[in-house]
Amino acid sequence: MSPLFQKTLERKSARRQRLMALPYPEKVRIVEQMRAAAREIRLAEVGSLVLREESPSYGGGNTAP
C-alpha cells in the first residue's frame, strides 16, 4: 500500500472517530446541512439554463457569387 493511500485511510478513520464522538443533536444538524446542500444541487441542475447556439451551416446555404 502506498504511503499516500495509507495516510488517506488513517485520516478517514480519524474523521469517523471524531464523528462518532459527536452528540446526537450535532449529528442531526450535520445531516440537515447535507440535505440542504443536496437540495440546492438538485435545484441548480433542474433550474439551469443551457444556452445553445445554432451551428453554422457550411456549404449548404446562400453563397455570394
Backbone as ProteinMPNN parsed JSONL, in Angstrom:
{"seq_chain_A": "MSPLFQKTLERKSARRQRLMALPYPEKVRIVEQMRAAAREIRLAEVGSLVLREESPSYGGGNTAP", "coords_chain_A": {"N_chain_A": [[0.861, -1.169, 0.0], [0.567, 2.201, -0.83], [2.286, 5.027, 0.641], [0.794, 7.424, 0.584], [-1.833, 6.519, 0.21], [-2.133, 5.046, 2.541], [-1.964, 7.091, 4.45], [-4.264, 8.505, 3.773], [-6.258, 6.64, 4.441], [-5.834, 6.528, 7.202], [-6.512, 9.14, 7.972], [-9.184, 9.123, 7.236], [-10.202, 7.238, 9.007], [-9.711, 8.544, 11.439], [-11.391, 10.749, 11.142], [-13.876, 9.489, 11.089], [-13.921, 8.522, 13.727], [-14.015, 10.961, 15.137], [-16.512, 11.906, 14.263], [-18.195, 9.912, 15.294], [-17.961, 10.45, 17.978], [-19.407, 12.736, 18.371], [-22.228, 14.475, 19.825], [-25.671, 13.407, 19.585], [-27.567, 15.491, 18.702], [-25.837, 17.201, 17.293], [-25.024, 15.575, 15.207], [-27.439, 15.301, 13.861], [-27.786, 17.945, 13.035], [-25.686, 18.164, 11.203], [-26.502, 16.327, 9.252], [-28.827, 17.591, 8.375], [-27.693, 19.861, 7.208], [-26.367, 18.637, 5.079], [-28.539, 17.645, 3.645], [-29.767, 20.059, 2.877], [-27.78, 21.084, 1.217], [-27.758, 19.136, -0.804], [-30.313, 19.522, -1.814], [-30.065, 22.112, -2.876], [-28.235, 21.586, -4.9], [-29.734, 19.868, -6.547], [-31.789, 21.636, -7.314], [-30.289, 23.495, -8.716], [-29.441, 21.948, -10.85], [-31.854, 21.313, -12.142], [-32.957, 23.822, -12.606], [-31.157, 25.092, -14.223], [-30.183, 27.038, -16.987], [-29.501, 26.256, -20.243], [-27.7, 27.569, -22.729], [-27.912, 27.448, -26.146], [-26.349, 27.649, -29.213], [-27.04, 28.045, -32.676], [-25.478, 25.864, -34.915], [-23.156, 26.785, -37.428], [-24.008, 26.532, -40.892], [-22.18, 24.959, -43.189], [-21.456, 25.368, -46.49], [-24.05, 24.776, -47.328], [-25.844, 26.816, -47.541], [-27.021, 30.063, -48.704], [-24.742, 31.45, -50.931], [-22.554, 34.075, -51.705], [-21.959, 35.332, -55.029]], "CA_chain_A": [[0.0, 0.0, 0.0], [1.387, 3.4, -0.934], [2.22, 5.895, 1.834], [-0.297, 8.379, 0.437], [-3.09, 5.805, 0.446], [-2.147, 4.713, 3.969], [-2.277, 8.326, 5.169], [-5.675, 8.79, 3.492], [-7.061, 5.731, 5.268], [-5.696, 6.938, 8.604], [-7.311, 10.358, 8.148], [-10.59, 8.735, 7.146], [-10.531, 6.577, 10.267], [-9.741, 9.572, 12.486], [-12.607, 11.546, 10.947], [-15.001, 8.661, 11.545], [-13.898, 8.51, 15.185], [-14.499, 12.27, 15.596], [-17.954, 11.981, 14.023], [-18.875, 9.021, 16.234], [-17.923, 11.042, 19.316], [-20.298, 13.89, 18.446], [-23.552, 14.216, 20.395], [-26.714, 13.161, 18.594], [-28.093, 16.714, 18.056], [-24.85, 17.706, 16.346], [-25.091, 14.688, 14.041], [-28.666, 15.672, 13.15], [-27.515, 19.228, 12.391], [-24.827, 17.896, 10.043], [-27.336, 15.674, 8.241], [-29.698, 18.629, 7.813], [-26.864, 20.669, 6.307], [-26.127, 17.84, 3.873], [-29.806, 17.634, 2.898], [-29.948, 21.379, 2.266], [-26.82, 21.187, 0.119], [-28.237, 18.266, -1.875], [-31.485, 20.184, -2.408], [-29.548, 23.212, -3.691], [-27.628, 20.997, -6.102], [-30.837, 19.411, -7.414], [-32.447, 22.813, -7.878], [-29.384, 24.096, -9.694], [-29.449, 21.091, -12.033], [-33.155, 21.424, -12.797], [-33.233, 25.196, -12.99], [-30.096, 25.717, -15.018], [-30.495, 27.332, -18.379], [-28.418, 25.922, -21.149], [-27.796, 28.354, -23.945], [-27.411, 26.718, -27.304], [-26.284, 28.433, -30.432], [-27.151, 27.227, -33.878], [-24.185, 25.66, -35.545], [-23.165, 27.337, -38.786], [-24.124, 25.527, -41.955], [-21.081, 25.151, -44.133], [-21.672, 24.854, -47.843], [-25.422, 24.431, -47.652], [-26.706, 27.99, -47.545], [-26.8, 31.025, -49.805], [-23.375, 31.932, -51.02], [-22.435, 35.24, -52.583], [-21.185, 34.972, -56.229]], "C_chain_A": [[0.912, 1.239, 0.0], [1.259, 4.249, 0.336], [1.07, 6.9, 1.763], [-1.643, 7.726, 0.734], [-3.223, 5.45, 1.923], [-2.535, 5.94, 4.796], [-3.746, 8.701, 4.977], [-6.583, 7.917, 4.347], [-6.999, 6.11, 6.745], [-6.532, 8.187, 8.884], [-8.802, 10.043, 8.115], [-11.043, 8.089, 8.453], [-10.633, 7.591, 11.4], [-11.006, 10.418, 12.365], [-13.838, 10.773, 11.401], [-15.082, 8.628, 13.069], [-14.426, 9.829, 15.75], [-16.013, 12.381, 15.412], [-18.729, 11.086, 14.99], [-18.949, 9.629, 17.627], [-18.874, 12.228, 19.468], [-21.609, 13.518, 19.122], [-24.593, 14.111, 19.279], [-27.245, 14.434, 17.944], [-27.121, 17.305, 17.025], [-24.855, 16.865, 15.067], [-26.326, 15.03, 13.196], [-28.455, 16.978, 12.397], [-26.666, 19.037, 11.132], [-25.64, 17.267, 8.912], [-28.268, 16.693, 7.584], [-28.925, 19.544, 6.863], [-26.615, 19.93, 4.995], [-27.386, 17.779, 3.011], [-30.032, 18.948, 2.179], [-29.007, 21.55, 1.073], [-27.274, 20.342, -1.075], [-29.434, 18.89, -2.591], [-31.032, 21.329, -3.315], [-28.939, 22.687, -4.988], [-28.708, 20.544, -7.068], [-31.529, 20.585, -8.081], [-31.578, 23.474, -8.936], [-29.37, 23.272, -10.983], [-30.731, 21.28, -12.828], [-33.367, 22.822, -13.359], [-32.18, 25.828, -13.875], [-30.557, 25.916, -16.452], [-29.282, 27.009, -19.223], [-28.637, 26.7, -22.432], [-27.185, 27.558, -25.083], [-27.438, 27.634, -28.512], [-26.451, 27.495, -31.612], [-25.764, 27.068, -34.473], [-24.24, 26.208, -36.968], [-23.28, 26.23, -39.823], [-23.073, 25.849, -43.01], [-21.457, 24.527, -45.468], [-23.111, 24.572, -48.209], [-26.346, 25.628, -47.768], [-26.472, 28.862, -48.775], [-25.359, 31.48, -49.786], [-23.345, 33.089, -52.017], [-21.588, 34.86, -53.803], [-19.847, 35.635, -56.294]], "O_chain_A": [[1.896, 1.302, 0.738], [0.24, 4.192, 1.024], [0.442, 7.193, 2.78], [-2.487, 8.302, 1.421], [-4.311, 5.544, 2.49], [-3.335, 5.843, 5.727], [-4.396, 9.163, 5.914], [-7.565, 8.401, 4.911], [-8.001, 6.022, 7.455], [-7.187, 8.276, 9.923], [-9.586, 10.621, 8.869], [-12.138, 8.364, 8.943], [-11.539, 7.507, 12.23], [-11.623, 10.763, 13.373], [-14.737, 11.338, 12.024], [-16.171, 8.695, 13.64], [-15.188, 9.833, 16.716], [-16.716, 12.884, 16.288], [-19.804, 11.465, 15.455], [-19.889, 9.36, 18.376], [-19.12, 12.678, 20.587], [-22.061, 12.378, 19.013], [-24.418, 14.65, 18.186], [-27.368, 14.466, 16.72], [-27.547, 17.846, 16.005], [-24.704, 17.402, 13.969], [-26.26, 15.045, 11.967], [-28.891, 17.113, 11.253], [-26.91, 19.683, 10.112], [-25.481, 17.636, 7.749], [-28.472, 16.657, 6.371], [-29.451, 19.953, 5.828], [-26.65, 20.534, 3.922], [-27.305, 17.852, 1.785], [-30.437, 18.967, 1.016], [-29.397, 22.098, 0.042], [-27.184, 20.783, -2.221], [-29.556, 18.799, -3.812], [-31.567, 21.494, -4.411], [-29.116, 23.285, -6.049], [-28.619, 20.8, -8.268], [-31.823, 20.54, -9.275], [-32.089, 23.96, -9.945], [-29.297, 23.83, -12.078], [-30.695, 21.394, -14.053], [-33.895, 22.983, -14.459], [-32.306, 26.997, -14.242], [-31.23, 25.067, -17.037], [-28.17, 27.449, -18.933], [-29.634, 26.512, -23.129], [-26.065, 27.059, -24.976], [-28.434, 28.304, -28.785], [-26.066, 26.326, -31.568], [-24.981, 28.015, -34.528], [-25.269, 26.102, -37.635], [-22.728, 25.142, -39.66], [-23.106, 26.908, -43.637], [-21.736, 23.332, -45.565], [-23.368, 24.152, -49.337], [-27.528, 25.461, -48.068], [-25.822, 28.459, -49.739], [-24.825, 31.849, -48.74], [-24.032, 33.067, -53.039], [-20.599, 34.143, -53.655], [-19.097, 35.421, -57.247]]}, "name": "protein", "num_of_chains": 1, "seq": "MSPLFQKTLERKSARRQRLMALPYPEKVRIVEQMRAAAREIRLAEVGSLVLREESPSYGGGNTAP"}
